[in-house]
Amino acid sequence: MSIIRASFKLNPMRVPTDLSGKRVALVLLSAIGDVVHGLPLVNSLRAAFNSIHLTWIIQPVPHQLVRYHPAVDEFVLFRRELGLRAYQEVWRATRDRRFDLVLAPHVYFKAGVITGLLRAPRKIGFDRSRTRDLNTLFTNERIPARPLGHVLEQNLEFLDYLGIPRRLEWDLGATRAEAERYGPLLPPSGQPTVAMVLASSNAEKDWPAERYPMLVRRVQQELGARVVLVGGLSEPENAVARLLPEVLDLRAWDLRRLVYLLAQSDALVSPDTGPLHISVALGTPSVALMGYTNPRWMGPARFGELMVDAYADPGERSVATREYRPGRMHRIGVEQVLEKVRLALTLPR
């Protein structure tokens, strides 16, 4: 079940844009989830025009995730911590070239400035109603106005505008070398493997820590599954991990290792965080714990039937908004999550 339109039709109002042999730049910088949601756009461009040269301007952390991606010819790093020098680096890396097209599926000023630095006759961004931070100053074409939608859906609208077929493909799997390197971390056990992410970068998104030990125990005893901890080594994650001393802890600051572990897992339990969206992209059945962020805007692109939605009130017909709702994650009970994990383990991989 997906909340993304599974449409592969061209926009009937436009003649398909011929990008054969053209130089295309994508400005999509920061959050891991946002970068994952950009991959179907990248893959669709490559599938339609294999001869394009695609440059992606991106920050270093998400670059670790996609650095081997076959659809991208070149990455230009934007190192935000350098301040003004970060923009100078991007300008130096791109000043001697001229792009045919810049795609700017972002709403933040810093990304808008980068869009403005690139030389191209066409710079396409969001319509005025969906952008902010004066981003329309940096583009000269805008996709048609529509109500706010899921981030991935909005990225795919750039394809519709260009008359290019959509492809809901991510191509994010581990390489053969990575499988050999990380394989010993997760040897076969004869049990299904349930991975768990313990916290995000925002405490409002996190499930109460004291509920994880009960969930782990019931997943092990009632579902006969092996539980492994994945994600990062932040202090909020460490605090929950200390409540689970007997659980296999495979957390690390290595996104490519995380890709391998999620691909080898039979299910994932996670709050709204980058690993959740990586898991969904890999096709691993993912139980998303949503409460603070609107799932119609930033939720999992697939496996909607596995989502535990504490964002919407009973009987509320939820639509995509940028409204955050603090204090909701405590509404999610262990029994709810357990039943979603039970369902996840029945889904085909």
C-alpha positions as CSV (number, residue, x, y, z in Angstrom):
1,M,0.0,0.0,0.0
2,S,1.4,3.3,-1.1
3,I,0.4,6.9,-0.5
4,I,2.2,7.9,-3.8
5,R,0.3,8.0,-7.0
6,A,1.5,5.0,-9.1
7,S,1.1,7.0,-12.3
8,F,3.5,6.5,-15.2
9,K,1.6,8.7,-17.6
10,L,3.1,11.8,-19.2
11,N,1.6,15.1,-18.4
12,P,-0.9,15.5,-21.3
13,M,-0.5,19.3,-21.2
14,R,3.2,19.2,-22.2
15,V,5.4,18.0,-25.0
16,P,8.1,15.7,-23.5
17,T,11.3,17.6,-23.0
18,D,14.2,16.0,-24.9
19,L,17.2,15.9,-22.5
20,S,19.3,13.6,-24.6
21,G,23.0,14.5,-24.2
22,K,22.1,17.4,-21.9
23,R,23.7,18.5,-18.7
24,V,21.3,18.5,-15.8
25,A,22.0,19.6,-12.2
26,L,19.9,18.6,-9.2
27,V,20.0,20.8,-6.1
28,L,18.9,18.6,-3.2
29,L,21.1,19.0,-0.2
30,S,20.4,17.8,3.2
31,A,18.2,15.4,5.1
32,I,18.6,11.7,4.5
33,G,14.9,11.2,4.1
34,D,14.7,14.0,1.5
35,V,17.6,12.6,-0.5
36,V,15.9,9.1,-0.5
37,H,12.7,10.7,-1.7
38,G,14.8,12.3,-4.6
39,L,16.0,9.0,-6.0
40,P,12.9,8.1,-8.1
41,L,13.3,11.5,-9.8
42,V,17.0,10.7,-10.5
43,N,16.2,7.2,-11.8
44,S,13.4,8.4,-14.0
45,L,15.6,11.0,-15.6
46,R,18.3,8.3,-16.3
47,A,15.8,5.8,-17.6
48,A,14.3,8.3,-20.0
49,F,17.6,9.7,-21.2
50,N,20.6,7.5,-20.7
51,S,22.9,10.0,-22.3
52,I,22.3,12.9,-19.9
53,H,25.1,14.1,-17.6
54,L,23.6,14.4,-14.1
55,T,25.3,16.4,-11.4
56,W,23.9,16.3,-7.9
57,I,24.7,19.1,-5.4
58,I,24.5,17.5,-2.0
59,Q,25.8,17.7,1.6
60,P,28.5,15.2,2.8
61,V,26.3,13.0,5.2
62,P,23.6,12.1,2.7
63,H,26.3,11.8,0.0
64,Q,27.7,8.8,2.0
65,L,24.4,7.1,1.3
66,V,24.1,7.6,-2.4
67,R,27.8,8.0,-3.5
68,Y,27.7,4.8,-5.6
69,H,24.3,5.5,-7.2
70,P,24.4,4.4,-10.9
71,A,22.2,7.1,-12.2
72,V,24.4,10.0,-11.0
73,D,27.5,11.0,-13.0
74,E,28.9,13.5,-10.5
75,F,28.4,14.8,-7.0
76,V,29.4,18.3,-5.9
77,L,29.6,18.6,-2.1
78,F,28.1,21.6,-0.2
79,R,29.8,21.6,3.2
80,R,27.5,23.8,5.2
81,E,29.7,24.0,8.3
82,L,32.1,26.1,6.2
83,G,29.7,29.0,6.1
84,L,30.3,31.4,3.1
85,R,33.2,29.2,2.0
86,A,30.7,26.4,1.3
87,Y,29.1,28.5,-1.4
88,Q,32.4,29.5,-2.8
89,E,33.4,25.8,-3.1
90,V,30.3,25.0,-5.1
91,W,30.8,28.1,-7.3
92,R,34.4,27.1,-8.0
93,A,33.4,23.5,-8.8
94,T,30.8,24.6,-11.3
95,R,31.9,28.0,-12.7
96,D,33.5,26.6,-15.8
97,R,30.4,24.7,-17.0
98,R,27.0,25.6,-18.2
99,F,24.0,23.3,-17.4
100,D,21.1,22.9,-19.7
101,L,18.7,22.5,-16.8
102,V,18.6,22.9,-13.1
103,L,16.0,21.1,-11.0
104,A,15.4,22.6,-7.6
105,P,13.0,20.5,-5.5
106,H,13.6,22.4,-2.3
107,V,12.2,25.2,-0.2
108,Y,15.2,26.4,1.8
109,F,17.2,29.6,1.2
110,K,20.6,28.0,1.3
111,A,19.6,25.7,-1.5
112,G,18.1,28.6,-3.4
113,V,21.4,30.5,-3.3
114,I,23.1,27.5,-4.8
115,T,20.5,27.3,-7.5
116,G,21.2,30.9,-8.2
117,L,25.0,30.3,-8.5
118,L,24.6,27.6,-11.3
119,R,24.6,28.8,-14.9
120,A,21.6,27.4,-16.8
121,P,18.9,28.9,-19.1
122,R,16.2,26.8,-17.3
123,K,15.9,26.6,-13.5
124,I,12.8,24.8,-12.4
125,G,11.4,25.0,-8.8
126,F,8.2,24.8,-6.9
127,D,5.2,27.0,-7.4
128,R,5.0,30.0,-5.0
129,S,2.4,28.4,-2.7
130,R,4.7,25.5,-1.8
131,T,8.1,27.3,-1.5
132,R,9.4,29.7,1.1
133,D,12.5,31.7,2.1
134,L,12.3,33.7,-1.2
135,N,13.2,30.6,-3.3
136,T,11.3,31.8,-6.3
137,L,13.9,34.5,-6.7
138,F,16.4,31.8,-7.9
139,T,14.2,30.0,-10.4
140,N,12.7,31.1,-13.8
141,E,10.2,28.2,-14.2
142,R,7.8,26.7,-11.7
143,I,5.8,23.5,-11.7
144,P,2.1,24.0,-11.6
145,A,0.5,24.9,-8.3
146,R,-1.1,22.1,-6.3
147,P,-1.9,21.5,-2.7
148,L,0.9,20.3,-0.5
149,G,1.5,16.6,-0.9
150,H,4.0,13.9,0.1
151,V,7.6,15.0,-0.5
152,L,8.2,12.1,-2.9
153,E,5.0,12.9,-4.8
154,Q,6.1,16.6,-5.1
155,N,9.5,15.5,-6.5
156,L,7.8,13.4,-9.2
157,E,5.7,16.4,-10.3
158,F,8.9,17.8,-11.8
159,L,8.8,14.8,-14.2
160,D,5.2,15.5,-15.0
161,Y,6.1,19.1,-15.8
162,L,8.9,17.9,-18.2
163,G,6.6,15.2,-19.7
164,I,8.9,12.4,-18.5
165,P,7.5,9.0,-17.3
166,R,7.7,8.3,-13.6
167,R,9.6,5.3,-12.3
168,L,9.1,4.4,-8.6
169,E,12.6,2.9,-8.2
170,W,15.3,3.7,-5.7
171,D,18.3,1.4,-6.6
172,L,19.8,1.9,-3.2
173,G,21.0,-1.7,-2.4
174,A,24.4,-2.7,-1.1
175,T,27.3,-3.4,-3.5
176,R,28.9,-6.8,-3.7
177,A,31.9,-5.5,-1.8
178,E,29.7,-4.2,1.0
179,A,27.9,-7.5,1.2
180,E,31.2,-9.2,1.7
181,R,32.4,-6.6,4.2
182,Y,29.3,-6.5,6.4
183,G,28.0,-10.0,5.9
184,P,29.6,-11.4,9.1
185,L,27.7,-8.8,11.2
186,L,24.4,-10.6,10.7
187,P,25.0,-14.4,10.2
188,P,22.0,-16.6,9.4
189,S,20.0,-17.6,12.5
190,G,17.0,-19.5,11.1
191,Q,14.8,-16.8,12.6
192,P,13.2,-13.7,11.0
193,T,15.2,-10.6,11.8
194,V,13.4,-7.5,13.1
195,A,15.6,-4.3,13.1
196,M,14.8,-1.4,15.4
197,V,15.8,2.2,15.3
198,L,15.6,3.6,18.8
199,A,15.4,7.4,18.4
200,S,15.6,10.3,15.9
201,S,17.3,13.7,16.0
202,N,14.1,15.2,17.5
203,A,12.8,13.9,20.8
204,E,9.2,14.8,19.7
205,K,9.4,12.1,17.1
206,D,10.6,9.4,19.5
207,W,8.6,6.6,21.0
208,P,8.8,6.4,24.8
209,A,12.1,4.6,25.7
210,E,10.6,2.4,28.4
211,R,8.3,0.6,25.9
212,Y,11.1,-0.8,23.8
213,P,12.1,-3.6,26.3
214,M,8.5,-4.9,26.4
215,L,8.2,-4.8,22.6
216,V,11.5,-6.6,22.2
217,R,10.6,-9.3,24.6
218,R,7.2,-9.9,22.9
219,V,8.7,-9.9,19.4
220,Q,11.2,-12.5,20.5
221,Q,8.8,-14.7,22.5
222,E,5.6,-14.4,20.5
223,L,7.0,-14.0,17.0
224,G,10.1,-16.0,17.4
225,A,12.2,-13.3,15.8
226,R,15.8,-12.1,16.3
227,V,15.9,-8.4,17.2
228,V,18.8,-6.2,16.2
229,L,19.5,-2.5,16.9
230,V,20.4,-0.3,13.9
231,G,20.8,3.4,13.4
232,G,23.3,5.8,14.9
233,L,25.2,6.4,18.1
234,S,23.5,9.5,19.4
235,E,22.9,9.9,23.1
236,P,19.1,9.4,22.8
237,E,19.7,6.2,21.0
238,N,22.4,5.1,23.4
239,A,20.0,5.8,26.4
240,V,17.4,3.4,24.9
241,A,20.1,0.8,24.0
242,R,21.2,0.7,27.6
243,L,17.8,-0.7,28.4
244,L,18.4,-3.5,26.0
245,P,21.8,-5.0,27.1
246,E,21.1,-8.5,25.6
247,V,20.0,-7.3,22.2
248,L,22.4,-7.5,19.3
249,D,23.6,-3.9,18.8
250,L,24.8,-3.1,15.3
251,R,24.5,0.6,15.4
252,A,27.2,2.7,13.8
253,W,27.9,6.0,12.0
254,D,28.0,4.2,8.6
255,L,25.1,4.7,6.2
256,R,26.3,2.1,3.7
257,R,26.5,-0.5,6.5
258,L,23.0,0.5,7.5
259,V,21.8,-0.1,4.0
260,Y,23.2,-3.7,4.1
261,L,21.6,-4.4,7.5
262,L,18.2,-3.1,6.5
263,A,18.2,-5.0,3.3
264,Q,19.0,-8.2,5.2
265,S,16.2,-7.6,7.8
266,D,12.7,-9.0,7.5
267,A,11.1,-6.0,9.1
268,L,12.0,-2.6,10.7
269,V,10.4,-0.7,13.5
270,S,11.3,3.0,13.5
271,P,10.2,6.5,14.3
272,D,10.2,9.2,11.6
273,T,13.9,9.2,10.7
274,G,16.3,8.7,7.9
275,P,16.7,4.9,8.3
276,L,12.9,4.5,8.0
277,H,12.9,6.0,4.5
278,I,16.0,4.0,3.6
279,S,14.3,0.8,4.7
280,V,11.2,1.6,2.7
281,A,13.3,2.3,-0.4
282,L,15.0,-1.1,0.0
283,G,11.6,-2.8,0.1
284,T,12.0,-4.0,3.7
285,P,8.5,-4.1,5.4
286,S,8.7,-1.0,7.7
287,V,6.6,-0.2,10.7
288,A,6.6,3.6,10.9
289,L,5.8,5.2,14.3
290,M,4.3,8.5,13.4
291,G,3.0,11.2,15.7
292,Y,4.8,14.5,15.4
293,T,5.2,14.7,11.7
294,N,2.3,14.5,9.3
295,P,2.6,11.2,7.5
296,R,0.7,12.5,4.5
297,W,3.6,14.9,4.0
298,M,6.7,13.1,5.3
299,G,5.6,9.5,6.0
300,P,6.8,6.2,4.5
301,A,6.2,6.2,0.7
302,R,5.3,2.5,0.9
303,F,3.9,0.0,3.5
304,G,1.2,2.4,4.6
305,E,-0.6,-0.6,6.0
306,L,2.2,-1.0,8.6
307,M,2.2,2.6,9.8
308,V,1.0,3.4,13.3
309,D,-0.5,6.8,13.0
310,A,-0.7,8.9,16.2
311,Y,-0.7,12.1,14.3
312,A,-4.4,12.0,13.2
313,D,-7.1,12.3,15.8
314,P,-9.8,9.6,15.8
315,G,-12.1,10.2,12.8
316,E,-9.9,12.9,11.4
317,R,-9.5,12.9,7.6
318,S,-5.8,13.7,7.4
319,V,-4.4,15.8,4.5
320,A,-0.8,16.9,3.9
321,T,0.3,19.9,6.0
322,R,3.6,21.1,7.5
323,E,2.0,21.3,10.9
324,Y,3.8,19.5,13.7
325,R,1.9,18.0,16.6
326,P,4.1,17.5,19.7
327,G,3.2,15.2,22.5
328,R,1.6,12.5,20.4
329,M,4.1,9.6,20.4
330,H,3.0,8.3,23.8
331,R,-0.4,7.4,22.3
332,I,1.3,4.5,20.5
333,G,1.0,1.3,22.5
334,V,3.2,-1.8,22.5
335,E,0.3,-4.0,21.3
336,Q,-0.3,-1.8,18.3
337,V,3.3,-2.0,17.3
338,L,3.5,-5.7,17.9
339,E,0.5,-6.4,15.6
340,K,2.1,-4.3,12.8
341,V,5.4,-6.3,13.2
342,R,3.4,-9.5,13.1
343,L,1.8,-8.3,9.8
344,A,5.2,-7.1,8.4
345,L,6.6,-10.6,8.8
346,T,3.9,-12.0,6.6
347,L,4.6,-9.7,3.7
348,P,6.7,-10.9,0.7
349,R,10.2,-9.4,0.2
